[in-house]
């Protein structure tokens, strides 16, 4: 009888270990436990795991000494991060993988650790109440007291710096001479554009604090002498002289439909015929498989402050209405997408 039970059980298994199972539960488990990976990444960053490994490979015991952690903790973090591809593990020694070495060890050209701090200390707490947000479509209360505003702004601007770097890596700015960042959040985009186009001049036009932050960013990047910073409301301020490239970066998700339609119309008035527009943001799409990072940020923006990730088709319709012809959409690694359009 027992043998019959065992035989029946094994008969229900796939024909061979290599045969695919369309109902494989791995994706469900991976998604459901994703917060465990995120919290271990945040903890490793805060503890200095990546910085410790910038001094060279280390065993769990050596890593524990370098980071000031219990050996058990160091091994758990290192094993998880090696499984996730941020560390390598060979002969019992751990080392930073290329992405971790560049962005998390503190000695690369762009340090993403402030972004991880923002996610851990600001964003994560909001997501704990996401079930309520799904019922109400309302953001969680945003508490920015006691230094949290600095954590918020530093994290957001750090992530914007990554977006700007990825855009400059995947778009050729060199043919352009007059570049306008219209209503943007961060001077990093214009900074990267001007570094990639040494003969170009740029203008950053946005409101109050954003203009001040952009001025410092441009100066720190060594391109401040080729950039004008205009403190003005993109909806009511004077439209600058015609440019051959206009950037609308992280503008769309911050405003409602009518405001966005007016902004893209005013951006068109700031462009000469044949000019290029780069509209960078997260978008929902109509492909069979939605790009995950965009959909995740739709939830992030909703729960943090109620702002909106729009369908790409709707944004393209605004552009055509305003005199822009969308040419293509490019997905940037770990970052939003950019719609490339041409002024008719």
C-alpha positions in Angstrom: 0.0 0.0 0.0 2.8 2.4 1.0 4.6 1.6 -2.3 1.4 2.4 -4.2 1.2 5.8 -2.5 4.8 6.6 -3.3 4.3 5.5 -6.9 1.2 7.7 -7.3 3.0 10.7 -5.9 6.0 10.4 -8.2 3.7 9.9 -11.1 2.5 13.4 -10.6 6.0 14.9 -10.9 7.2 16.3 -14.3 8.5 13.7 -16.7 12.1 14.8 -16.2 14.0 17.4 -14.1 14.5 19.6 -17.1 10.9 19.7 -18.3 9.3 23.2 -17.8 6.4 23.6 -15.4 4.0 26.4 -16.6 2.8 26.7 -13.0 6.2 27.0 -11.4 5.7 28.8 -8.1 9.2 30.3 -8.0 8.1 33.7 -9.3 5.4 33.9 -6.6 8.0 33.1 -3.9 10.6 35.5 -5.4 8.2 38.4 -5.4 6.7 37.6 -2.0 10.1 37.5 -0.4 11.5 40.5 -2.3 11.3 42.7 0.8 13.8 40.4 2.5 16.3 41.0 -0.2 15.7 44.8 -0.1 16.1 45.0 3.7 19.3 42.9 3.6 20.7 45.3 0.8 19.8 48.3 2.9 21.4 46.8 6.0 24.5 45.8 4.1 24.9 49.3 2.7 24.4 50.9 6.1 26.9 48.5 7.7 29.5 49.3 5.1 29.7 45.8 3.6 30.5 47.1 0.1 33.0 49.7 1.3 34.7 47.0 3.4 35.1 44.8 0.3 36.6 47.6 -1.7 39.8 46.8 0.2 39.8 43.3 -1.4 38.1 39.9 -1.1 37.3 38.7 2.4 36.0 35.6 4.1 32.9 35.9 6.3 35.2 36.2 9.4 37.4 38.9 7.7 34.4 40.8 6.5 32.8 40.7 10.0 36.0 42.3 11.4 36.2 45.0 8.7 32.5 45.9 9.0 32.3 45.5 12.8 29.5 42.9 12.6 29.0 39.5 14.1 30.4 36.8 11.8 27.0 35.2 11.5 25.4 38.4 10.3 28.3 39.1 7.9 27.8 35.7 6.3 24.1 36.0 6.0 24.4 39.4 4.2 27.2 38.2 2.0 25.5 35.0 1.0 22.3 36.8 0.1 24.1 39.5 -1.8 26.2 37.0 -3.7 23.0 35.1 -4.6 21.5 38.3 -5.8 24.6 39.1 -8.0 25.9 42.1 -6.0 28.8 40.1 -4.6 30.9 37.2 -5.9 31.9 34.2 -3.8 34.9 32.0 -4.6 36.8 29.6 -2.3 35.0 31.0 0.7 35.9 34.7 0.0 33.5 37.4 -1.1 34.1 40.4 -3.4 32.1 43.2 -4.9 30.6 42.5 -8.3 31.1 45.3 -10.8 27.8 47.1 -10.1 28.4 47.1 -6.4 32.0 48.2 -6.8 30.9 51.2 -9.0 27.8 52.4 -7.2 27.9 51.1 -3.6 31.5 51.0 -2.3 31.9 54.7 -2.0 34.8 55.1 -4.3 33.0 55.1 -7.7 31.9 58.2 -9.7 28.3 57.9 -8.5 27.4 56.7 -5.0 23.9 55.3 -4.8 24.0 54.6 -1.0 22.0 57.8 -0.2 19.2 56.5 -2.5 19.2 53.2 -0.6 18.9 55.2 2.7 15.9 57.1 1.3 14.2 53.8 0.3 14.9 52.3 3.7 14.0 55.2 6.0 11.3 57.0 4.0 9.8 54.8 1.2 9.7 51.5 3.0 7.6 52.8 5.9 5.0 54.1 3.4 4.8 50.7 1.7 3.8 49.1 5.0 0.5 50.8 4.6 0.1 50.1 0.9 -3.0 48.0 1.4 -4.8 51.0 2.6 -3.5 53.0 -0.3 -4.9 50.5 -2.7 -8.3 50.9 -1.2 -8.3 54.7 -1.2 -5.9 55.6 -3.9 -4.5 58.1 -1.4 -0.9 58.6 -0.3 0.3 57.8 3.2 1.1 60.8 5.4 4.6 62.1 4.5 6.5 63.1 7.6 9.6 65.0 6.7 10.5 66.3 10.2 13.7 65.6 12.2 16.1 65.5 9.2 13.9 63.3 7.1 13.6 66.1 4.5 17.3 66.0 3.9 17.2 62.1 3.6 14.3 62.5 1.1 15.9 65.1 -1.1 19.4 63.6 -1.0 18.0 60.2 -2.0 15.8 61.5 -4.8 18.5 63.6 -6.3 20.9 60.7 -6.1 18.5 58.5 -8.0 18.1 61.4 -10.5 21.8 61.5 -11.0 21.7 57.8 -12.0 19.0 58.6 -14.5 21.0 61.4 -16.0 24.1 59.2 -16.3 22.1 56.5 -18.0 20.5 59.0 -20.4 23.9 60.4 -21.3 25.2 56.8 -21.9 22.3 55.9 -24.2 21.7 59.2 -26.1 24.2 61.2 -28.1 24.1 64.8 -27.0 27.1 65.9 -29.1 25.2 67.3 -32.2 23.3 69.9 -30.1 24.3 73.5 -29.5 21.4 75.0 -27.4 19.9 72.7 -24.7 17.0 73.7 -22.5 16.0 71.8 -19.4 12.4 72.9 -19.0 10.8 72.6 -15.5 13.2 69.8 -14.5 13.9 68.4 -11.0 17.7 68.1 -11.1 20.6 69.9 -12.8 22.3 66.5 -13.3 20.6 66.0 -16.6 21.8 69.3 -18.1 25.2 68.7 -16.5 25.6 65.4 -18.2 24.3 66.8 -21.5 26.8 69.7 -21.5 29.7 67.4 -20.6 28.8 65.2 -23.6 28.5 68.3 -25.9 31.5 70.4 -25.1 30.5 73.2 -27.5 26.9 73.5 -26.3 25.3 76.0 -24.0 22.4 75.2 -21.7 19.5 76.7 -19.8 17.8 75.3 -16.8 14.4 76.8 -16.1 12.5 75.8 -13.0 11.1 77.1 -9.7 12.8 78.3 -6.6 14.7 75.6 -4.7 15.1 73.5 -7.8 16.8 76.3 -9.6 19.2 76.8 -6.7 20.0 73.1 -6.5 20.6 73.0 -10.2 23.0 76.0 -10.1 25.2 74.2 -7.6 25.0 70.9 -9.5 26.1 72.6 -12.7 28.9 74.4 -11.0 30.1 71.2 -9.2 30.1 69.4 -12.6 32.4 72.1 -14.1 29.9 73.3 -16.7 28.4 76.3 -14.8 30.1 78.7 -17.2 28.1 77.3 -20.1 24.7 77.2 -18.3 22.1 79.8 -17.4 19.8 79.0 -14.5 16.4 80.8 -14.8 14.2 80.8 -11.8 10.7 80.8 -13.3 7.4 78.9 -13.4 7.4 76.8 -16.6 3.6 77.6 -16.9 3.8 81.3 -16.6 7.4 82.4 -17.1 8.8 83.7 -20.4 9.6 81.0 -22.9 13.3 81.1 -23.7 14.7 81.6 -27.2 14.5 78.6 -29.6 16.7 75.6 -28.7 17.6 72.5 -30.7 17.2 70.2 -27.8 14.6 70.4 -25.0 14.6 68.2 -21.9 11.4 67.4 -20.0 12.8 65.2 -17.2 10.6 64.0 -14.3 8.1 66.7 -15.2 5.1 64.7 -16.3 4.5 62.6 -13.2 4.4 65.7 -11.0 1.3 67.3 -12.7 -2.2 66.7 -13.8 -3.3 66.2 -17.4 -4.2 69.8 -18.2 -1.0 71.2 -16.8 1.1 68.6 -18.6 -0.6 69.4 -21.9 0.3 73.1 -21.4 3.9 72.3 -20.5 4.5 70.3 -23.6 2.9 73.1 -25.7 5.2 75.7 -24.1 8.2 73.4 -24.5 7.3 73.3 -28.3 7.4 77.1 -28.4 10.9 77.0 -26.9 12.1 74.7 -29.7 13.1 75.5 -33.2 11.6 73.5 -36.1 13.2 70.1 -36.3 14.5 70.3 -32.7 14.6 67.2 -30.5 12.6 66.6 -27.3 13.6 64.1 -24.6 10.7 63.4 -22.3 12.0 61.3 -19.5 9.7 59.6 -16.9 8.2 56.3 -15.9 5.3 55.1 -18.1 2.7 52.4 -18.1 2.6 50.6 -21.4 0.4 48.3 -23.5 3.0 45.6 -24.2 2.2 42.0 -23.3 4.7 42.3 -20.4 4.7 45.6 -18.6 8.2 47.0 -17.8 8.3 46.2 -14.1 10.3 49.2 -12.8 7.7 51.6 -14.3 4.8 49.9 -12.7 6.6 49.7 -9.4 7.1 53.4 -9.4 3.5 54.0 -10.2 2.9 52.5 -6.8 5.8 54.4 -5.2 4.6 57.7 -6.4 1.1 57.0 -5.4 2.0 55.9 -1.8 4.6 58.7 -1.3 2.8 61.8 -2.5 0.0 60.9 -4.8 1.7 61.8 -8.1 1.0 59.9 -11.3 2.8 57.5 -13.7 0.8 58.0 -16.9 0.3 55.5 -19.8 2.8 56.2 -22.5 0.1 56.3 -25.2 -1.6 59.2 -23.4 1.7 61.1 -23.1 2.4 60.6 -26.8 -1.0 62.0 -27.6 -0.2 65.2 -25.7 3.0 65.5 -27.6 1.4 65.2 -31.0 -1.3 67.7 -30.0 1.4 70.1 -29.1 3.4 69.8 -32.3 5.9 67.1 -31.4 6.2 63.8 -33.3 7.3 60.9 -31.2 10.1 59.0 -32.9 11.0 56.3 -30.4 11.1 55.2 -26.8 14.3 54.1 -25.1 14.4 52.2 -21.8 17.3 53.2 -19.5 18.9 50.6 -17.2 17.6 50.9 -13.6 15.9 54.2 -14.6 12.9 55.6 -16.4 12.2 55.5 -20.1 12.7 58.5 -22.5 10.4 59.4 -25.4 12.4 60.9 -28.2 10.3 63.3 -30.3 10.9 65.8 -33.1 9.4 69.3 -33.4 7.2 69.6 -36.5 
